[in-house]
Amino acid sequence: MNGNSFSLWVYLSQSPLLWLTVTLSVYAIADAVSLATHRHPLANPVLHSIWIIGGFLLITNTSYTTYFSGAQFVHFLLGPATVALAVPLYDNRKRVVAAIVPMLISLIAGSITAIVSVVLFARAFGLPQAVILSLAPKSVTAGVAMGISESLHGDASLTAVSVVLTGIMGAIIVTPLMNRIAVTDFRARGFAVGIAAHGIGTARAFQVDEVAGVFSGIAMGLNALVTSLLVPLAVTLLLH
């Protein structure tokens, strides 16, 4: 790379527009590949966007702070995207009301299982308490999970990583798993993935079926509330 080219790269690499363009372009390509594979679970666009962008940042020696200065616009859109879930929810309100009782039962059971299982497994493997506290809220959306982690004096960065990994794994295995165990009700399929895999799982649910996406979005929101109440209680009972 000659001097002029290097100077140009240094200039562009500091521009927020560059990293916004990189983020959107990589995701668009990954999503196109996913579509070409008929939405195969292993072609999850979030999964492949993460390692491609991460590799690009590593190769170019770009800090996360510099990258996020451009990508933060996408981060800002998470709020409006979450609010937009209200549209399909309103369209399917009769189905939601009809299933309110099994939804609440599933919500409590799923939330407790997600919290207790990770705490007990982490404790069985001898992980430090700070790590356990960071992993406990892994099944809720990142903003809520990081807040819970910080309130318990956990590591919010570790929590964020565990949340993303949980979402990706849930999005990958949900369709094959539900097909395997013959769950055909998209309300149940969506609600399950919303509890287990928050926003990433909800995005996958909408790809499969709108009803599944609606119920996944409901589960994601309710689980954030329930988990924020149950995690402090669970860690107190299980770790002390």
N, C-alpha and C positions, 0 to 999 in steps of 0.2 A: 504494500500500500504506500503510495507516494505521499509527500507532505501535504499537498492540497487535498487529497482524498481523506487523509487522516483528520485534517482540520475540519473538513466538512462533516465527517462522522462525529467528531467531538461536539460540534455545534448542534447537529441533529439529535444526538443522544440526550442532550439536555432539554430538548423540546417536549413538552407534555403531549403535543399532537402526535409525535412519533409513536409513543408508547400506547396511546389510545388506538391509533391505527393498527399497531402490531396486535394488540389484544383482540380487537374486533375482527381483523383479518384471519388470525389463527383460529378463533372460534368459528368463524364462518366456514373455513375450510374443513375443520373437524366435524362440524355439523353436516356439511355436504357429504363427507365420507360416511357419517352415520346414516344419513338418508339413503345413500347408495347401497348400504348393507341392509336396508330395510329395518333400520333401528336395532341392529344387533346389540345386545347388552354390552359386549366387550368393545364396541365402537362408541362408547360414551364420549360425547364431545368435551365435557368438563374434564374428564380424566386426561385425555390426550392434549387438551389445551394447556393444562398445568405443566406437564413435563416438557412440552415444546417451548413454552414461554420461559420456564425455569432454565432450560438448557441454553436458550438464547441469552438470557441475562448472565448466565455463568460464562459463556464464551466471550461476551462483550464486556465482561467485568463491570456490569451496571448494578448499582445498589438498588435495593428495594424501594428506598425513599424516592430515588429518581424515577423509577418505574411507576410508582403509585401516584406521582404528581400528574401523570397522564391518565392512568387507569382509574383514578378516583371518580371520574364521571360515571363509569359503569357501576361503581360502588354506590354512587348517589341514586342510581336508578333502581336499586334493590327496594327502596321504600315504595315508589310508585308501582313497581311490579307486584309487590305484596298486596297493596291496596287494590290493584286490578283483579285480584282473585275474587273480589266481591261480585264481579259481573257474572261469571258462571255459577257462583254460589246463589245469586238471586234467581237465575234462570232455572236452577234445580232445587229451589227452596222446598217444594212439596216432598221430594225424595228425602231431603235432609230431615224435615220434621217427622216423617214416617219412621225414620231409623234412629231417632234421638236416644232411646233407651239402650239398645245394643251399642251405640256409639260411646255413650258414657261409661258403660261397663268395660268396653275394650280399651278406652282411654286410660282408665285407672290401672287395669291389668298390664297394659303395654308400658306405661310410664314406670310402674314399680319394677317390672321385669328388666327394663333397660338400665335402670339405676342400680338395682341390687346385683344383677349379674356382673356388671363391670367392676363394681366395688369388691365383690367377693373374689372374682378371678384375679384382680390386681393384687389383692391382699394375699391370696394363695401363692402367687408368684413372688411374694416378698418385695413388692415395689414400695418405695418411700411414700409416706402419707401425703406429701405435697403432690406427688404424681397422681395418686388415687383421687385426690380432691379435684385435680385438673381434668381427669377423665370422666368423672361422675356425670356431668351434664352433656355428654357428647352427642346425645340424640336430639337436641333441640337446635334451633337456628343459631348461627354463630354469635350474633350480637347478644342474645339472651344468655347463651352458654358462657361466653367470656365474662359477662357481668356476674353470673353465679359463681364462677371460678374465682374471680377477684374478691368477692365477698367472703369466700372461704379461705382466702390467702393461698390460692393455687396459682399456677402459672398460666396466664391467659393465652400466651403464645402456643403452649402445648395444647391447651383446650381447643384453640382454633384449628390446629392441625388435625386433632382427633375428630373434630366435627366434620371437616372436609372429607377425611378418609371414611368416616362412617356413612356420610351421604353418598359418596361414590360407590362404596361396596353395596349399600342398599339398592342403589339404582341399577347396579350390574346384576345382582342376584334375584331381584324381586320378581321379574317376569318368569324366568325359568322355574323359580321356587313355587310360585303360585300355580303355574301350569302343572308342575310335578305333583302337587298335593290336591289338584283338581278344584281349586277355588275359582269359581266362574262369576261370582257376584262382584262387579267392578266397584261397588260401594265398599265392600270388605277389603278388596285388594288395595284400593286407594287409601283407605283409612289406616291400614297396617303400615304401608310405606311412609305415610305422613308422620306417624308416630316414631318409626325407626330411623328414617333418613331425611327428615325435614325438607328444606327447599330443593336440594338436588334430587331427592326422591320424588318430590312433587312435580318437578319439571319432567321427569321420566314418566310419571303417571299420566300427565297431560298428553304425552306423545302416544301413549297406548290407548287412552279413552278419556273423553271429557268428564264423564261421571267419576271415574277414578281420580282424575285431577282435582275435581271439586272436593271430594271427600278427603283427599290427601292434604289439601290446603287447610281444611277445617281441623284435621288432626294435628297438623303442624302448629297452628295457632293455639289450640287448646293445650297441646302437650307442653308448649313453652310456659304456660301459666302453671300447670300442674307440677311440672318438673321443678320450677323455681320454688315451689312450696315443699316438695318432697325431698329434694337433694339434701338440704341442711338436716332434716329429720333423719334421713337414711344414714348419712355419714356419722351422725351423733350416735345412733343405735349400733351401727356395725363396726365403727372404728374406736369406740371408747368402752 
